[in-house]
Amino acid sequence: MTEDIVAGSLDLSAQDLGKLRHYLIDTISNEMDGESSSPEKREGKIKQCLNDVYTRTNLQLPETVREEIFKEVLDELLGYGPIQTLLEDPDITEVMVNGPQNVYIECGGQLIKTPITFENDDHVLRIIDRIILPLGRRVDADSPAVDARLPDGSRVNAIIAPVAIDGPSITIRKFHKDKLSISQLIEYGSITGGMAEFLRACVIARLNIIISGGTGSGKTTLLNVLSSFIPEKERIITIEDSAELQLQQAHVVRLETKTTNVEGRGAVTIRDLVRNSLRMRPDRIIVGEVRGGETLDMLQAMNTGHDGSLTTVHANSPRDTISRLETLTLMAGFDLPHKVIRQQISSAIDLIVQQSRLNDGSRKITAITEVAGMEGDTVVLTDVFRFEQTNISPEGKVIGELKPTGIRPLFSPRLEAAGLKLGPEVFGASIADVFTSNRQRR
């Protein structure tokens, strides 16, 4: 062991503890080199080896210090190094490594810088390799960016030099095993009971729904919730870049894209999977996110009998969603007139659900908007529900109200044909309005 660590010392400095940690990691790595046990047995052997190596140092560290050192060593050998603790914290939703000295988290919708650091760029690169190598992925100067998924389903993006100027970057969107339910969204104030009842009816009645929103606004969470309304008897095909959806129905086929191999071939794109899904006798097609030419294929599927499809798109408002879908459709490589594309969109999409992350970090549905057809060259949009912000509290909390606009959507007969008759109060009619309406009908 290094001479700088005095055997039996009870007063090791932070620098000495760092040297001890390195010594333990290097010694255990050397002793375990060539070990071909299963992951479960390997973990047990590493823990035993750690105890043996520590015993040989003759150090008598305080129990709390020893436990901390042991955890750091095991995180480095079995986990993802300094960020392992962050990944284990259920309150943290995202982990962002901006080079070795800057590690941020998202917690409660807010970005927070942590005191956690890596030793250097090489240390970050080792963790990136530990994430992607078991998946058959690679990252190097020729391919400096990679998307991957941790064993628990968390989504990972890593990017290195020469593209990442200030050091290797890792972004991890954590996967939550316990998915949110519609009742929890109501409890959190993300949606009202009336909105939930309306969306449930729309899903069951097989309307085509787009969930739009910015990065981290909760689109996938909402897609999971809406998917839970699909009847058990239907065959569902899900298509994603990284499998995140957690559907509970029995008859689900999950498809995931594939990147190119080392020779630059063999990629399977979202568009490939959308086309293939049409040959798989789907009752429902759910695409995690449309972001390219597959948008045209999705619209065509919606327009040719595949009702009840669901997907998400990056857009900041329902009107922006139409423009975004138009742009993505053009990426399919066909020189279609803008009016033709808008007609495709207006006939395919029934409903846009706008999901937003507000300034205080809260996530809400801020609009539920019907796509009501075309007027000339313009797609007509009608808000059925809307969030109206009224103030900001002294603590920075956004104050507002989710409420119906009083307008019944044009597709209401489709809901009723499916046996889903919603009361007028769902759309904002008061008891007095209902009474007056009934008297006029009599």
N, C-alpha and C positions, 0 to 999 in steps of 0.2 A: 504494500500500500504506500501511497505517496508519503514522503517524510514530513510534509507540512501538517499532517494530521497526527496528533499525539495520542497514542493509545491510552484509553482510560480517562481522557479529558472530559470534564463536565461543562466546560466553558468554551465551546467551539463558536467561532465567529460565523457570520452569514457566508463569508467566503469559504471557510472550512467546511461548512455544511454542503455548499455547492460542490466542493471537491469530493466530499464523501458520496454525494449522490452520483456524480460521474463515475467514481470508482466502483460503486455497486452496479451501476448499469453496464459498464464495460466488462466487469468481471463475470457477471451473470450472462451477458451476451456471448462471451467467449466460451463459457462452460456449457451453454445450451446450443452452441454452434453445431449444426448437423442433426439436431434433435428432430425426429420425424413423427412425434406423437400426435394424436388428435388434438384439436384446440382445447378440449376440456382437460385432457391429461397434461398438455403443455402448460396450461395455467397453473395447475397444481404443482408441477415440477419447478416452475419459475418461483412460486411462492416459497417452496421448500428450500430452493437454492438461495433465495434472498435471506432467509433466516440463517442458513449455514454460513454465508459469506459475512453477514453482519456479526455473527457470533465470533468469527475468526478475527474480527478487528479489535476485540476486547474493549470496545467502547461501551460506556454505561450512560447512554443518553436518557434524559427525562422521557417518560412514557409518551407524553403528548408530542414531543419533538420526534421521537422514533416513529410514531404512527404517521406523522406528516411526511417524513422522509420515505417511509415504506410506500405510502400512497403515491407520492410523486414518481418513485421508481417504477411501481406497477403500472401507473398511467402511461409512463414512457414506453414500457415494454409490452403492455397488453392493450392499451387504449390509444388515445390521440393526444398524448403529451399534456401540455399546460391547459388545453381547452377541454380536457375530459371532464373536469368538475363542472364546467359550464353546460356541457351536454347532458349531465346528470340532473341539473336543476330544472324541475318541472315548470317553474315560473318564467324561464327564459325561452323566448320563441325563436330567436335568431342569434347566431354567433358570426361576427365579422372580424377577420384578421387582415389588417391593412399593413403588411410588413411585420417584422418581428417585434417591434416596440409598441404597436398600437392595436389593441384588441378591444372591440366594442361588442355590446349585446343589445338586443331589443327586449325590454321587459315592461309589460303593461302599456305597450304601444309607444314607449319612449326609448330613444337611443342613449346608451350610457357607456362611457369609457371605463374599462376595468383596469386594475393594477397588474393584470397578468401580462407577461412578456415571454417571448422566445429568446433563445441565446443569440441567434443570428439567422440569416437567410437560409443557410443549410438546414438548420433545425426545422424551419417551416417546410422546406422541401421534403424532409424525411417524413413529416406527418402527411403531406400530400401523397407521397408514394405509398404510405401505409393505407390510405383510403382507397386509392385507385388500382393498385396492383392486383389485389384479389378479384377485381372486376374485369381484368383483362384490358384496362384502359392505360393510356400512356400520356405523359405530358413532357415536352421538351421544347427546344428552341424552334423547331419546325412546326410543332403543334402546341402552342403555349397556353391553350385554354382547354378545359375539360369539364364535363358535367358527369356527376356520379351520384350514387345513392348509398347511404350507410345501411348496414344490415337491419336497422330498426325502421328503415323507410325514409329517414331524413334526407333532404335534397342538398347536394353539395355542388358548388362551382369553385374551381381553382384556376388561377391564372398566374403565370410566371413571366420572368424576363424573356425576351426583350420588350414584351408588351406591357408588363407591370413594371413601372419605372422605379417605384419606391420599395420594392421587395415583393416576394410572392404573396398573393392574396387568396384567402379562403373565405367563402360565404356559405354558411350552413343554415338552411331553413329547417327547423326541427319538426319531426313527425310526432304527432300526439296520438297515442294508442286509443285514448278515450275521446272519440269524436263528439263534437257538440251536437245537442239535439235542438229541435225547434223551440222546445220549452225553455231551454237555457238561453237561446238568442232573445226570446221575449223577456226573460228575467234580466238580461244584461241591457235591455233597451235598444238592441240592434234592430228590432222589428216589433210590430204590434200584433196582438192576437188576430185582428181583422186582416192584416196583411198576410199573416201566416195561413189563415183559412183560405184566402184568395189564391195564394201561390200553390197550396196543396191541391185545390180544385183545378188549377191550370195544368199541373203536372199529370194528375189522373186523367184529365180530359185530353191529354196528348197534344198540348200546345208546344210549339217550338220556342225554346227560351234561350236567350243570350244573357249571361251574367257579365257585366262590364265593370271595370274598376282599375285603379292604379296598382303598382307593385305593393304587395303587403297589405292590401285593403281587405283581404278575407274572401277572395273569389272562390278559391278551392274549398274552403270551409262551407260556404253557402252552397256550392255545387254538391257537396256531400249531403247536406241537409235536404236539398230539393230532391236528390236522387233517392232518398229514403222513402219518398212518397210513391215511387213506382211500384205497382202491384207485383206481388210475388210470382204470379203466373207468367210474367213476360221475360223474354230472353234479352239480356242487356250485353252490349259490347262496349267496353271502355277502351279508350285510346289515349295514351299519355307519353310525354317525353320521359318522365320519371314517375313510376306508379305511386300515386299519393291517395287516390280515392279509396274509401273504405266502405264499399257497399255491403250491406248485410243480406241482400237477397241471395237465394240459392243458385239461380241460373244466371251467372255472370261469367263472361269471358274477358279476361284482362289482357290487353295488348300494349307493348311498350316498344318505343323506337330503339334502333340499334345504330351505333356509330360505325364509321369505316374501320377496317382492319389496318394493320401496319402498312399494307400495300395501297391503302387509299380506296379500297373497294368493300363491297358488302353492306353498305349503309341501308337501313330501312327507315324511311321517313314517316312523319305523321300522314302525309298525303298518300303514301303507299298503303298505310294501314287503313285509312278511310276508304280507299277504293276496294281493298280486300274485304273490309267488313260488310260491304254490300252483298258479297257472295256467301255470307255466313248466316243468312236468314235472321237478321236482327229485328226485334220489336222496338228496341231503343238503341240509339248510338249516342254515346257520351264522349266528347272529345275534351280532354283536360284544358287545352287552350289552342285556339287557332292563331297562327302567327305568320302564315304564308299562303302559298297556292292551294293548300288543302281547303281553304275557305270556299273556293268555287265548288269543289267536290261536295263539301258539306251542304252548301246551299242547294245544289242539285239533288242531293239525297232528300233534303227536307221537302223539296218541290215535287218529288216523285214517289210519294207514299210513305216515307219514313218519318211519320209524325212523332211528336214527343221527344225529339232530339234535344240535347242540352250541351252547351259549351260555354267557354269563357273567352274574353278578349280584353286586351289592355285599351281602355278608353276612359276619359274623365267625365263624360256625360252621355246620355242617350243619343243626342245629336252627333256627338263625336264618334259614337259607336257605328253609326251608319257610314260616316266618312272613312273610318278605320276599316270596316268590312269591304268597302268599295276599293280601297287601296290594296288590301290583301288579296282580293279577287283578281286584280290586275297582275299580281305576282305569279299567277298561274301560267302566264305567258301568252294569253290570248288577247288580241286587240279588240276588245268588246267596247261598244259605245257606252258612255256613262249612264244613259237612260236605261239601257238594257240591263246593266248591272243593278241599278236601283230597283228596277222592276223585279229582278230575281230576289233581291233582299226583301222588298216589301211583301212579296208573295210567300217567301219562305219563313220569315221571322214573325212570330206573333207577339212576343213580349221581350222587353229589355229590362233587366233588373240591375240598377246601378248600385254598386257597393263602394263605399268610400271610407277612408281613414281620415278622421277629422283632426284638427290641429292639436287637440288634447290627447291624441293617441287612440281614442275610441273608434270603433268600427260600426257603421250603420248602413242599412239600406236607405239611400237618400232619394231614390225615385223608382217607381214601378211604372213603366211606360208601354202603352200599346203601340204597335206599328200598325197604323190604320189605313194603309194603302198609299196611293199616289195622287197628287194633284199637279198636273203638268209634269215637270221634271223633278219635283220635290217629293221626298218620302214624308208622309204625314205622321207625326208622333203626337200621342195624347197621354198626358200624365194621369194615371189612375190613383197613385199615392205619391206623396212628396214630403220630404223633410224640410221644415222651415226653421232656420236658426234665428233666434230672437235676441240672444245676448251671450256674453262670456262672463262666468263667475269670477270673483277676485282670485280664486285658486287656478284660473285658467281653464275651467271646465266649460265645454260648449253647451249652451242651453238652447233647446229647440223642441219642436214637436213633429212627430210622424203622424200624418193625417191624410185621409182620403180627399180627393179633389171634388167629389160629388158627381163625377162622370162615370157612367157605366160603360165598359168596353164594348166594342161592336161584336166581339166574339162571345158575348154572354149566352146567346142561344146554343153555342157548342158546349158550354158548361152544363146548361140545363138538359141538353140531349144526352149527356153522360150521367144524368141523374144527380147533378151537383147544383142545386138551386141555392144561391146565396141571398141572404136577406138584404134589403135596401140599406140597412144600417151599416153593413160592411163598406158601402160606398159613400157613407157620410150623410145619409138621409136621417133626419131627426124623427122622433116618434110622431110629432105633429105633421110632418111631411107625409109620412106613411098613412096616417089617418085621413088626411085631406085627399091623398091619391086614391085610397080605397073608396071614399065617398063619391069621388068624381066618376070612378068606374061603375059604381052602382047607379 
